[in-house]
């Protein structure tokens, strides 16, 4: 078989100086198979995308069925396209009132960008509050919400008027005031190392937004679609967002994102100016067909109900002196080691033993564990044994 690795390095834009460079031949379930015949367990779900595993048969069938009808027909929002309508209606049925109007986009960054525009347009204000060590994407608006200047300073000027609160610190919420258009928050912080929220903190965020007329923008790009043990992580806490951002696992493996709000808030994008937000490929019919089937499986299969017991099994098995702490919720877990060097040694050990694992932008001592939700008990035991074997060799 012809290898494409050399052309990959030559012609595909690189995002680091050391890409993993596995050449994938086929993917199925929780497994990736490379062109050299090796098989790997995907313990990170393509960074939170493949919640139902790779190439789910029902989703693949929905994709083929839609391809047989039509692909792109017109810029989003002009033609009535059944896959968009079905998915938006199903999503509204599963979300609490008043979250009923969905604007489809292509990615998480686009969902955040749309949410920021919507908050400014609806409130007439321009300030935002984000959490320190949050990650919401790499486009300019999303990057502006990032407190770590290492990742953003090379791309200035960024959006003005951004303030940062400390995640889980109620006292730091004093930065929310009458100039705040929106507060952007992940329910479980992702790149900070999978940090779970204090319910009292989330309640205080909701109260501060209501008091000052700011919109609460909840980023469920990584926590959504069942990863924390409910379809959406915010359902486990006493709050309802004003704007909900979705992507990653939302498309069932296809590129799809969305921001969802009330009909009245979303209507503000339709006038003064008209076409206040548009997207050529947002809500592509094939992606929406996949997303609908994905949502049907997740909402009806009972798979989400098993997330908590799978989390418990990981926590039970992963006991070792080298593991200082396990953070996170559901099947988004962070294993805190003693150093960055140990983390890199473990990533290499896992790769050598057929497991793809990763780390976090803001905590280089932690390993990221976020497998497809379909992972079985025997597979959890297998990966935990590999992890423990590697820890014994440190």
C-alpha positions in Angstrom: 0.0 0.0 0.0 1.3 3.5 -0.9 2.1 5.6 2.1 1.0 9.3 2.1 3.1 10.3 5.1 5.7 12.3 3.1 3.0 14.1 1.1 1.2 14.7 4.4 4.2 16.6 5.8 4.8 18.4 2.6 1.3 19.5 1.5 -0.9 19.5 4.6 -0.5 22.5 6.9 0.9 21.4 10.2 -0.2 22.6 13.6 2.9 21.5 15.5 6.4 20.4 14.8 5.7 16.8 16.0 2.5 15.4 14.5 1.6 11.9 15.6 1.5 10.9 11.9 -0.5 7.7 12.2 -1.8 6.8 8.8 -5.4 5.6 9.3 -6.7 2.9 7.0 -10.0 2.1 8.7 -11.9 3.0 11.9 -14.7 1.1 13.6 -16.1 1.3 17.1 -13.4 2.3 19.5 -10.6 1.1 17.2 -8.4 2.8 14.6 -6.4 0.6 12.2 -3.3 2.0 10.5 -1.8 1.2 7.1 0.9 -0.9 8.7 -1.6 -3.2 10.2 -1.6 -2.0 13.8 -4.8 -1.5 15.7 -5.3 1.2 18.4 -8.0 1.9 21.0 -9.1 5.5 20.6 -9.2 6.7 24.2 -9.9 10.3 23.3 -12.7 9.9 20.7 -11.0 12.1 18.2 -11.0 14.8 20.9 -14.6 14.4 22.0 -16.2 13.8 18.6 -16.8 10.1 18.3 -19.1 9.5 21.3 -20.8 6.6 19.4 -17.5 5.3 18.2 -16.3 5.3 14.6 -18.5 4.5 11.6 -21.7 3.8 13.6 -23.8 1.7 11.2 -27.1 3.6 11.7 -25.3 7.0 11.2 -23.5 5.7 8.1 -26.8 4.5 6.7 -28.4 7.9 7.3 -25.5 9.6 5.5 -25.8 7.3 2.5 -29.6 7.8 2.3 -29.2 11.6 2.3 -26.4 11.6 -0.2 -28.8 9.8 -2.5 -31.2 12.8 -2.3 -29.2 16.0 -2.4 -26.1 17.7 -1.0 -25.7 21.5 -0.8 -28.6 23.4 -2.3 -28.5 27.0 -1.0 -26.9 29.1 1.7 -28.2 28.2 5.1 -31.6 29.6 6.1 -33.1 30.1 2.6 -34.5 26.7 1.5 -36.6 24.3 3.6 -34.3 21.3 4.0 -35.8 18.3 5.8 -32.6 17.2 7.6 -32.2 20.6 9.2 -35.8 20.9 10.2 -35.9 17.4 11.7 -32.7 17.9 13.7 -33.7 21.4 15.0 -37.2 20.1 16.0 -35.7 17.0 17.8 -33.2 19.2 19.6 -35.9 21.6 20.8 -37.9 18.6 22.1 -34.9 17.5 24.2 -34.0 21.0 25.5 -35.8 22.9 28.2 -37.8 26.0 27.4 -37.1 28.5 25.9 -34.3 26.9 23.9 -36.1 26.2 20.7 -34.3 28.1 17.8 -31.2 26.5 16.3 -28.7 28.2 14.1 -26.5 25.5 12.4 -22.8 26.1 11.7 -19.8 23.9 10.9 -17.7 23.8 14.1 -17.4 24.7 17.7 -15.4 27.9 17.0 -18.2 29.0 14.7 -20.8 28.3 17.3 -19.0 30.5 19.8 -18.6 33.3 17.2 -22.3 33.2 16.4 -23.1 33.2 20.1 -20.9 36.3 20.7 -22.6 38.2 17.9 -26.0 37.2 19.1 -25.3 38.4 22.6 -24.0 41.7 21.4 -26.9 42.2 19.0 -29.6 41.3 21.5 -28.3 43.2 24.5 -26.7 46.1 22.7 -23.7 45.7 24.9 -20.1 44.6 24.0 -18.4 43.3 27.1 -17.9 39.6 27.8 -16.8 37.6 30.8 -15.0 34.3 30.3 -13.4 31.9 32.7 -9.6 31.7 33.3 -8.1 28.7 31.5 -11.2 28.2 29.4 -10.9 27.0 25.8 -13.6 27.9 23.3 -11.9 27.6 19.9 -9.1 29.2 17.8 -10.9 31.8 15.6 -10.4 35.4 16.6 -13.5 35.8 18.8 -13.1 32.5 20.5 -9.4 33.1 21.0 -10.2 36.4 22.7 -11.9 34.5 25.4 -8.7 32.7 26.2 -6.9 34.0 29.3 -3.5 32.4 28.5 -1.6 34.9 26.5 0.8 32.2 25.2 -1.8 31.1 22.8 -3.3 34.4 21.9 -0.7 37.2 22.0 0.7 36.4 18.5 -2.7 37.2 17.0 -3.5 40.6 18.6 -5.4 42.8 18.4 -8.2 40.6 19.8 -11.7 41.6 20.9 -11.7 44.3 23.5 -13.8 44.3 26.6 -13.1 40.7 27.8 -12.8 40.1 31.5 -11.8 36.8 33.2 -13.3 35.2 36.3 -11.9 32.3 38.2 -13.7 29.0 37.6 -15.5 27.9 40.8 -14.8 31.3 42.6 -18.0 33.1 43.4 -16.1 36.2 44.6 -14.5 36.6 41.2 -18.0 37.1 39.5 -18.0 40.7 40.6 -16.5 41.4 37.1 -20.0 40.8 35.7 -21.8 44.2 35.5 -24.1 46.3 33.4 -21.6 46.4 30.5 -21.6 42.6 30.1 -23.3 41.3 27.0 -22.6 37.7 27.9 -20.8 35.3 30.2 -19.2 32.3 28.4 -18.6 29.1 30.4 -17.9 25.4 30.0 -19.8 23.2 32.5 -16.7 21.1 32.8 -13.5 22.9 31.9 -11.8 21.1 29.0 -8.2 22.2 28.4 -7.8 23.2 32.1 -7.7 19.4 32.7 -11.3 18.4 33.0 -12.3 20.4 36.0 -15.9 19.8 37.3 -18.0 22.7 38.5 -19.2 23.6 42.0 -23.0 23.7 41.7 -23.2 26.8 43.9 -20.8 28.6 41.5 -23.0 27.8 38.5 -26.0 29.0 40.3 -24.2 32.2 41.2 -23.2 32.7 37.5 -26.9 32.3 36.5 -28.0 34.8 39.1 -25.3 37.4 38.1 -26.3 37.1 34.5 -30.0 37.6 35.3 -29.2 40.6 37.6 -27.1 42.5 35.1 -29.0 41.6 31.9 -26.2 39.5 30.5 -26.8 36.4 28.4 -25.5 33.1 29.9 -23.6 31.3 27.0 -22.9 27.7 27.9 -20.3 25.9 25.8 -21.3 22.2 25.6 -19.1 21.6 22.6 -17.2 18.9 24.5 -19.5 18.0 27.4 -22.6 17.6 25.2 -24.1 14.5 23.6 -23.9 12.4 26.8 -20.3 12.6 27.8 -20.9 13.6 31.4 -23.8 11.2 32.1 -26.7 13.3 30.7 -27.4 14.4 27.2 -26.2 17.9 28.2 -24.1 18.6 31.2 -26.1 21.7 32.3 -29.1 19.4 33.0 -27.3 18.1 36.1 -27.3 21.6 37.6 -29.8 24.3 38.5 -29.4 26.5 35.4 -30.7 26.9 31.9 -28.5 28.8 29.4 -29.7 31.7 27.3 -27.5 30.5 24.5 -26.2 26.9 24.1 -23.2 26.1 21.9 -22.8 22.6 20.4 -20.3 20.8 18.1 -17.9 17.9 18.2 -20.0 14.9 18.9 -23.2 16.7 17.8 -22.6 15.7 14.2 -22.1 12.0 14.9 -18.7 12.2 13.1 -19.7 14.8 10.5 -18.8 18.5 10.7 -21.7 20.2 12.5 -22.1 22.8 15.2 -24.9 25.0 16.4 -25.9 27.7 18.8 -29.4 27.5 20.3 -31.5 30.1 22.0 -35.0 31.3 22.3 -37.0 32.4 19.3 -37.1 36.0 20.5 -33.4 36.3 21.1 -32.4 34.5 17.9 -34.8 36.8 15.9 -32.5 39.7 16.6 -30.1 38.4 13.9 -32.7 38.7 11.2 -33.1 42.4 11.0 -31.1 45.7 11.4 -29.2 44.4 9.6 -30.9 41.7 7.6 -28.7 38.6 7.3 -27.1 39.4 10.7 -25.4 36.0 10.6 -25.1 33.6 7.7 -23.2 30.4 6.8 -22.9 28.9 3.4 -22.4 25.3 4.6 -23.8 25.6 8.1 -26.5 22.9 8.5 -25.3 20.9 5.5 -28.0 18.3 4.9 -25.7 15.3 5.1 -24.3 16.5 8.4 -27.8 17.2 9.8 -28.9 13.7 8.7 -26.0 12.2 10.6 -26.7 14.5 13.6 -30.3 13.5 13.7 -29.6 9.8 13.8 -26.8 10.4 16.3 -29.3 12.3 18.6 -31.9 9.5 18.2 -29.4 6.8 19.3 -28.2 8.8 22.2 -31.6 9.8 23.5 -33.2 6.4 23.1 -30.5 3.7 23.5 -29.9 4.0 27.3 -26.2 4.3 26.5 -25.9 7.6 28.5 -27.3 6.0 31.6 -24.2 3.7 31.7 -21.7 6.6 31.6 -21.6 6.9 35.4 -20.8 3.3 36.0 -18.1 3.3 33.4 -16.6 6.4 35.1 -16.7 4.5 38.4 -14.9 1.5 36.9 -12.1 3.8 35.6 -11.8 5.4 39.0 -11.8 2.0 40.8 -9.1 0.5 38.6 -6.8 3.5 38.2 -5.4 3.6 41.7 -1.6 4.0 41.7 1.0 6.1 43.7 1.9 8.0 40.5 -1.7 9.1 40.0 -2.1 12.2 42.3 -5.7 12.9 41.4 -8.5 12.0 38.9 -10.5 15.0 37.9 -13.6 15.3 35.7 -17.0 13.9 35.3 -18.5 11.0 33.4 -16.2 9.9 30.5 -14.1 13.0 30.6 -11.4 12.2 33.1 -8.0 13.8 33.8 -5.2 11.7 35.4 -2.8 14.0 37.3 0.8 12.7 37.3 3.8 14.2 39.0 5.4 16.0 36.0 5.1 16.8 32.3 7.9 14.4 31.7 5.9 11.5 33.2 2.9 12.5 31.1 5.0 12.3 27.9 6.4 9.0 28.9 2.9 7.6 29.4 1.7 9.0 26.1 4.6 7.2 24.3 4.0 4.0 26.3 0.3 3.9 25.4 1.0 4.5 21.7 3.5 1.6 21.8 0.8 -0.6 23.3 -2.0 0.3 21.0 -3.7 3.1 22.9 -4.2 6.7 21.7 -4.2 9.1 24.6 -3.6 12.8 24.9 -2.9 15.7 27.3 -4.3 19.2 28.0 -3.2 22.7 26.9 -3.2 24.2 30.3 -2.1 21.2 32.5 0.8 19.3 31.1 0.9 16.9 34.0 -2.4 15.3 33.1 -3.5 12.5 30.8 -6.8 12.9 29.0 -9.2 10.0 29.1 -12.4 10.5 27.0 -13.2 7.2 25.2 -16.3 6.6 23.0 -19.3 6.1 25.2 -19.7 2.6 23.7 -16.5 1.3 25.4 -17.2 -1.9 27.2 -16.2 -3.1 30.6 -13.5 -5.6 29.3 -12.1 -2.8 27.1 -11.9 -0.4 30.1 -10.0 -3.1 32.1 -7.7 -3.6 29.1 -6.7 0.1 28.8 -6.4 0.5 32.6 -4.0 -2.5 32.7 -1.8 -0.8 30.0 -1.9 2.5 31.9 -0.9 0.8 35.2 1.9 -1.1 33.5 3.2 2.1 32.1 3.0 3.8 35.5 4.9 1.0 37.1 7.8 1.7 34.7 8.1 5.4 35.5 
